[in-house]
C-alpha cells in the first residue's frame, strides 16, 4: 500500500511540475481607461424644454461595472506569448469615477438656454427592496451660449461600490427650465459621459 501511495504522489508531483513549465503566471499591472456612453452626433435627441419633467435617459438598465469588466477582458484577450493567446483571471477594478470631461450640448431655434436653463443633473437610479434609490453624479455649473455647452461638475466620489453593488440601473440627465422657455420649439441634445477607472489582472502565458 505504501509503495502504491509513493507512486501516486510521484505521478502527481510530475504532472504539477510539467504544468508549471507549460504556463507562467504573473500579475499584470494593467493601467487606466474610460468607459464611454455617448449619443449619435449626426442625429441629436429632441425634446420640448418644459419647466418640469425633462428627464433624458442616457442608458436604460445599464451595468457600468459589468461593461468595464467586458472592456478589460476584451483588451486582455488580445495579448500573446510565443504566438499563443494568454489566459487571464482575477480582474480588479479601482478608483472608478465620473470623468470631468462631461460633454452635454443643447441647441435650438428661438431658445435662450442662458436664461431659461435653470438646472441640469446627471443621476444614477437603481432598484432596491423599497422605493428606487438615486445618486447624484454631477451638478449644474451654467450654460455657455458661445459653445452651446452645459457645464456639469462631478461630485468626485468613488463610484465602485455604487455600480458594483447596484447594477442594471438608469443613467440619465434631468433638466429644469423656466416657465418662460419657448416650449413650442424643440431642444437638440447630444452628450458624451465617461467613467474613468484603474484595472489590473493576473495573466497566464504559455512557455511553448
C-alpha positions as CSV (number, residue, x, y, z in Angstrom):
1,X,0.0,0.0,0.0
2,X,2.8,2.4,0.9
3,X,4.5,1.6,-2.4
4,X,1.3,2.5,-4.3
5,X,0.9,5.7,-2.4
6,X,4.5,6.7,-3.2
7,X,3.9,6.0,-6.9
8,X,0.7,8.2,-6.9
9,X,2.5,11.0,-5.1
10,X,5.4,10.8,-7.6
11,X,3.0,11.0,-10.6
12,X,1.1,14.0,-9.1
13,X,4.4,15.8,-8.5
14,X,5.5,15.1,-12.1
15,X,2.2,16.4,-13.5
16,X,2.4,19.5,-11.4
17,X,6.0,20.2,-12.5
18,X,5.1,19.8,-16.2
19,X,2.1,22.1,-15.7
20,X,4.3,24.8,-14.2
21,X,6.8,24.5,-17.1
22,X,3.9,24.9,-19.6
23,X,2.3,28.0,-18.1
24,X,3.7,31.1,-16.4
25,X,1.5,33.2,-14.1
26,X,2.2,36.8,-13.4
27,X,0.3,39.9,-12.2
28,X,-0.4,42.4,-14.9
29,X,-0.2,46.0,-13.5
30,X,-2.9,46.9,-16.0
31,X,-3.5,50.7,-16.3
32,X,-6.3,53.1,-16.6
33,X,-9.1,53.6,-19.2
34,X,-12.6,55.1,-19.7
35,X,-16.0,53.5,-20.4
36,X,-17.9,56.0,-22.6
37,X,-21.6,56.5,-23.2
38,X,-22.4,58.9,-26.0
39,X,-25.2,59.9,-28.3
40,X,-25.1,60.0,-32.1
41,X,-24.0,63.5,-33.1
42,X,-25.5,63.2,-36.5
43,X,-29.0,62.6,-35.0
44,X,-29.4,64.5,-31.8
45,X,-32.2,63.7,-29.4
46,X,-35.1,66.2,-29.4
47,X,-37.4,67.3,-26.5
48,X,-39.5,70.2,-25.5
49,X,-38.0,72.4,-22.7
50,X,-40.7,72.1,-20.1
51,X,-40.4,73.6,-16.6
52,X,-40.8,70.1,-15.1
53,X,-40.4,66.5,-16.3
54,X,-37.4,66.9,-18.5
55,X,-35.6,63.6,-18.0
56,X,-33.5,62.1,-20.7
57,X,-32.3,58.5,-20.3
58,X,-28.6,58.1,-21.4
59,X,-28.6,54.3,-20.7
60,X,-31.6,52.2,-19.5
61,X,-30.9,49.2,-17.4
62,X,-27.1,49.7,-17.6
63,X,-24.4,47.9,-15.6
64,X,-21.4,50.2,-15.7
65,X,-19.3,47.8,-13.7
66,X,-20.0,44.8,-16.0
67,X,-19.4,47.0,-19.0
68,X,-16.0,47.8,-17.6
69,X,-15.2,44.2,-16.9
70,X,-16.1,43.4,-20.5
71,X,-13.8,46.2,-21.8
72,X,-10.8,45.0,-19.7
73,X,-11.4,41.3,-20.7
74,X,-11.6,42.2,-24.4
75,X,-8.3,44.2,-24.1
76,X,-6.6,41.4,-22.1
77,X,-7.6,38.7,-24.5
78,X,-5.5,40.2,-27.3
79,X,-2.2,39.6,-25.6
80,X,0.0,36.7,-26.8
81,X,3.2,34.9,-25.8
82,X,5.2,33.0,-28.5
83,X,2.2,33.3,-30.8
84,X,-0.2,31.7,-28.3
85,X,-3.0,33.6,-26.7
86,X,-2.6,34.3,-23.0
87,X,-5.2,33.5,-20.4
88,X,-6.3,35.9,-17.7
89,X,-8.2,35.9,-14.4
90,X,-8.9,38.0,-11.3
91,X,-9.7,41.3,-12.9
92,X,-9.6,44.1,-10.3
93,X,-11.2,47.5,-10.8
94,X,-10.4,50.5,-8.6
95,X,-10.7,54.3,-8.5
96,X,-13.9,54.3,-10.6
97,X,-15.1,57.9,-11.0
98,X,-17.0,60.1,-13.4
99,X,-14.7,61.7,-15.9
100,X,-14.6,65.5,-15.5
101,X,-14.8,65.9,-19.3
102,X,-18.6,65.7,-19.4
103,X,-19.8,66.9,-22.8
104,X,-23.5,67.9,-22.9
105,X,-24.6,70.2,-25.8
106,X,-28.0,71.9,-26.1
107,X,-29.1,73.8,-29.2
108,X,-32.5,75.0,-30.5
109,X,-34.1,77.8,-32.6
110,X,-35.6,80.7,-30.6
111,X,-34.4,79.1,-27.3
112,X,-32.4,81.1,-24.8
113,X,-30.8,78.5,-22.6
114,X,-28.5,81.0,-20.9
115,X,-31.6,82.4,-19.2
116,X,-34.1,79.6,-19.3
117,X,-32.0,76.6,-18.3
118,X,-32.2,76.6,-14.5
119,X,-30.7,73.2,-13.6
120,X,-29.2,70.1,-15.1
121,X,-28.1,67.0,-13.1
122,X,-26.5,63.7,-14.0
123,X,-28.2,60.9,-12.0
124,X,-28.0,57.2,-11.5
125,X,-31.2,55.5,-10.3
126,X,-31.4,51.8,-9.2
127,X,-33.9,49.5,-7.7
128,X,-33.9,48.4,-4.1
129,X,-36.2,46.3,-1.9
130,X,-38.2,49.5,-1.2
131,X,-38.5,52.6,-3.4
132,X,-35.9,53.3,-6.1
133,X,-32.7,55.0,-4.9
134,X,-31.0,57.8,-6.8
135,X,-27.4,59.0,-6.6
136,X,-26.4,62.4,-7.9
137,X,-23.2,62.2,-10.0
138,X,-22.8,65.7,-11.4
139,X,-24.3,69.1,-10.7
140,X,-25.1,72.2,-12.8
141,X,-22.5,74.8,-13.3
142,X,-24.0,77.1,-16.0
143,X,-24.6,77.2,-19.8
144,X,-22.1,78.6,-22.3
145,X,-24.0,80.3,-25.2
146,X,-20.9,80.6,-27.4
147,X,-20.2,76.8,-27.3
148,X,-23.8,75.6,-26.6
149,X,-22.3,73.5,-23.8
150,X,-23.9,72.7,-20.5
151,X,-21.3,72.8,-17.8
152,X,-21.5,70.0,-15.2
153,X,-19.2,69.3,-12.3
154,X,-18.6,65.8,-11.0
155,X,-19.3,65.1,-7.3
156,X,-15.9,63.5,-7.3
157,X,-17.0,60.4,-5.4
158,X,-15.5,56.9,-6.0
159,X,-18.4,55.0,-7.7
160,X,-17.0,51.5,-7.5
161,X,-19.3,50.3,-4.7
162,X,-22.3,52.0,-6.2
163,X,-22.0,50.4,-9.6
164,X,-20.7,47.0,-8.4
165,X,-23.4,46.5,-5.7
166,X,-26.3,48.1,-7.7
167,X,-26.1,47.0,-11.3
168,X,-28.8,47.5,-14.0
169,X,-30.0,50.9,-13.1
170,X,-30.8,54.0,-15.2
171,X,-28.2,56.7,-16.1
172,X,-30.0,59.9,-17.0
173,X,-29.9,63.7,-17.3
174,X,-32.5,65.7,-15.6
175,X,-33.2,69.3,-16.8
176,X,-35.2,72.2,-15.3
177,X,-36.3,75.2,-17.4
178,X,-38.0,78.4,-16.5
179,X,-41.7,78.9,-17.4
180,X,-40.6,81.5,-20.0
181,X,-38.9,78.8,-22.2
182,X,-40.4,78.6,-25.6
183,X,-42.0,75.1,-25.3
184,X,-43.3,75.2,-28.9
185,X,-39.7,74.7,-30.0
186,X,-37.6,71.6,-29.7
187,X,-34.2,71.4,-27.9
188,X,-31.5,69.3,-29.5
189,X,-29.3,67.3,-27.1
190,X,-26.0,65.5,-27.7
191,X,-23.8,64.1,-24.9
192,X,-20.7,62.2,-24.0
193,X,-20.4,60.8,-20.5
194,X,-17.3,58.8,-19.4
195,X,-16.2,57.0,-16.3
196,X,-12.5,56.6,-15.6
197,X,-11.1,53.6,-13.8
198,X,-7.9,51.7,-12.9
199,X,-7.5,48.0,-13.6
200,X,-5.2,45.0,-13.1
201,X,-5.4,41.3,-13.6
202,X,-3.5,38.0,-13.4
203,X,-2.1,36.8,-16.7
204,X,-1.1,33.3,-17.6
205,X,1.1,32.6,-20.6
206,X,2.3,29.5,-22.3
207,X,6.0,28.9,-22.5
208,X,5.7,26.9,-25.7
